[in-house]
Amino acid sequence: MTAPAPLSRDEVDVAIVALGAAHDRISAAMYALDNHPGLAASGCPA
């Protein structure tokens, strides 16, 4: 099995930006779920 080719500096920069954006989207979605009124109404512990 051969190892994948190393990433260039530009490819790493793009990947880091994409991971940061994904983190922000996931964090916003989790916050929205935690603060949704239906969560309290359902009786689920937060």
N, C-alpha and C positions, 0 to 999 in steps of 0.2 A: 504494500500500500504506500503510495507516494504522498508526501506532505503537500498541502496546498502552497501555492506561491505566496511569498510575503507581500503584504500590502504596501503600497507607496504611501508617502506622507500625506498626499492629497486624499487618497482613499481612506486613510485613517481619520483625517479631519472630517470628511463627509459622514463616516460612520459615527463619530462622536456626536456630531450635530444631530443626526437622525436619532440616536439613542437619547439625547437630551430632550428632543421634541416628544418622543414616545413617552418618556418619563413624565413630562409635563401633562400630556393628555391622560395618562393613566391616573396620575395624582388628582387631576380635576374630576375625573369620572368617579373615583373612590370618594372624594369629598362630597360630590353631589349625591351619591348613594347614601352616605352616612347622615346627611342632613335632609334627606327626603322625608316629608311628613308621613308618608305611608309606612315608613320603617317604625316609627313610634306607634302608629295606629295598629300595626300588626302584632305588637307585643314582643318582637324580636329584640334580644339584647344588642346593644350597639357595640 
